[in-house]
Amino acid sequence: QVQLVESGGGSVQAGGSLKLSCTASAYTYSSDCMGWFRQAPGKEREGVAAIYTGGGRPYYADSVKGRFTISQDTATNTVSLQMNSLKPEDAAMYYCAASLFPCDGNWSRLWRYQYWGQGTQVTVSS
């Protein structure tokens, strides 16, 4: 029912910044957990950040804490990921995902998410 569309990917130099956006084309409940995941070639998909649309603190992978910021705009049903101080290891396909479960300490488990976007590519050159 819910369609998620990511945008904002591109190529940047190490140390640069990029902002990704995810817009839902259908209604999502306020209790949804919206997450950003990434997958590099030959690697498993991993959680990057998540935010509970009903309120509460955001969640981040240790590898991006202090560099990435997740936020939401309820008026446009959009979740964004501001990425600063990008490193080559941040290069990956980034996916937006929506969960019917509230965010909690297990936010990064893939099975919790029912809807996925098609991804937006992020490349970081050294």
N, C-alpha and C positions, 0 to 999 in steps of 0.2 A: 504493500500500500504506500509506503514511504519511499520516495526517491531522493537520493542525496547526490549532489553535484559539487565536485571540488574544482577550485580554480586557484590561480596564483603561483603555480609552479614555474620553474625556470632554472637558469644557470647563473651561478654567482661565484665569486672568488672567496676563498677561505677568509673568514672574518666579516663577511658581508651579511646582509639581512634579506629576509624574504617573508612575505605574509601570505598565508594560505587561507582560503575561505571555503566554507561548506554550507550550501543552502539546501534546505529541505523543500521539496516541491509539494509535500502534503503535510497535513497536520501531525504534530507530535505532541504527546502529553507532557505536561510540565515535570513529571516524574522521570522522564527519560534521562539516561546518561549518554552524553555525546562524547565520542572519543576520536582521537587521531592515532593512526597506526602507520607504520612504515615497513617496507620490505625491500631490501637490497638484493641484487642478483645472487642466487645461491644461498641465501640466508632465510631464516624463518621470519614471519611477520611478527613485529613486536609493538607493544603499546608505547606511545609517546606521551600523550596527555589525555585527560578527560575532564569533563565538567558536568555537573548535575544541573539540569535545566530548572529544577525546582529550588535551587539555591544550595549554598554550601561551598566549601573550599575546593579548588581545583586539585587535580592529581597529576603528577609528572613522573616520568622515568628518571632515575638518578642521573642518567647520562645527559639530560637536557635541563635539569634544574638550574635556575639562574640565567638561562639563555633563552628559553622558549616561554611564551605566555599564551594560555588559552583563554578565550573570552567568548561571550555570546551576545547577540543582539536579538532580543525577543521580537522586536517590531518587524524584522525582516526574516526571522526564523533562520538565522545564520550563526554559525560557530566559526571562529577564526583562530588561527595559530600564528602568532608572531614569532619568527625565528631570527634570533640575533647571534652574532659571533659564530656563524656557521663553520663547521669543520668538514673535512672530506668524508669522515665517517657518517655524516648526516645525510649523505647522498642516498636516495632511495625513491621508490614510488610511495607517495603518501596517500593514505586512505582515510576517509571520514566514515564513521560508523555510528549507528544509533542502537541503543539498548532499551528494552522495556524495564530493566532493572535500574534502581537508583545506583549512583556511583558509591563504591565503598572500597575497602582495601583490596578487593579482588577485581578492580576495574579493568585490568589489563588482560583478563582471560578472554580469548577469542569467542568462546561459545556463548558468552553473555550478550553478544551483539547480533541482532536479527537483520539489520539493514546495513548495506555497504555501498559506498560510492565506487566509481570506476577508477579513481586514482588520479593524481597529478604528479608529474615527475619533477624531482628536485636534484640538480646536479651541482656539486661544489668542487671547484678546481683548486689545486694547491699551488 
